[in-house]
C-alpha cells in the first residue's frame, strides 16, 4: 500500500471549543488527520470522531514531547504536520503536495501568524517533519531532533503555499493561562537539569534553552521580577551564546515596559556590540529615548525604518511601528529641540 504523503497530527486535551474549526481547516490539506487525546473530559475526542479522523488516547505526563511522540506512533505518512487545536492552517494543496514530493530536508518551517492580544507577530516554526527520522524532545517548548540529539536539516515552506494562524495568545486570559501551565513544566525541566548538572551530565545548551524559555514564560505570566532574575542568570552563565542575545533582548523589552529606560539603553548597546540587527536596536532605543524626553533623537533613529524583526526572527505587526512612529512625531513637534531630558 502506498504511503500517504502528509498526515496532520493534533495533540489535544479539553479542546471542544477549538476542535471543529481546527479540523475544518485541515480537511483537504492533509491526506489523513490523527487526533491524540491526552485525557479530555469535555467531549473533545467524540467531536473529533464525528469528523471521521483517527482518534487515539494516551495519558498526559506533563511532557509535550512524550505526547507528540506517542501521537505519531503508527502514522505511516511520509510527512507529519504537527498542529494544535488553536491552529488554523491555510494552504494551496496542489502546490504543497508538489513541494513535499520534491523536498529533501528532514524538517520544514512554516510561517506562523500569531494572534497575540497585545503585539501580533509573524515567525517561522518547524511544523512539518519526517516521522521515524526525527523525534520530539523537551517537556515544554518542545523541538525536533535526530535520534542522537543533533539538529535536523531544515527548509522553509513558502508562505504562498502554506501558513498557520495561532490563536493561543489571542486574549489576555489565553496568554496567562498558557504561561502558568508552561511555568510548571519549565520549572520541572530546570529541576531535572540541575540534577544532571550535579552529576556532571547536563548539556549546557539545554540549560541555556531552558532558562530562556522559563524567563519568557515568567514575563508572559507577568512575573516580571522572576523573569528579570532568570534572564540575568542566563546572561551571567552563558555569555557569547545565542541564548545570551535572546535573553538580553527580552530583558531590554521587559525593563522598557516597566520604565527603566536608562537600563534599556545600556542593554541595547550590549546587543549592538553582540551583532544584533542595528535597525531593531534603534527601535528599542527610540522607545527608551522617547520615554526619557528625547523624541528628536528617537525620530532620527526611526527615520526610514519599515519593519521590526527581533533577535529571534519574529516579525512584528507593522501597525505597532506605525503607532510608535506617530507618537514620537507628535512629541517631537511639541518638544522644543535641544531641551532633552536624558540625564
Beta strands, then each sheet from edge to edge (+ up, - down):
strand 1: 6-12
strand 2: 32-37
strand 3: 54-57
strand 4: 79-84
strand 5: 87-91
strand 6: 107-114
strand 7: 121-129
strand 8: 134-137
strand 9: 143-146
strand 10: 154-156
strand 11: 162-166
strand 12: 315-316
sheet 1: 3+ 2+ 1+ 4+ 7- 6+ 10+
sheet 2: 3+ 2+ 1+ 4+ 7- 12+
sheet 3: 3+ 2+ 1+ 4+ 7- 6+ 11+ 5-
sheet 4: 8+ 9-
end
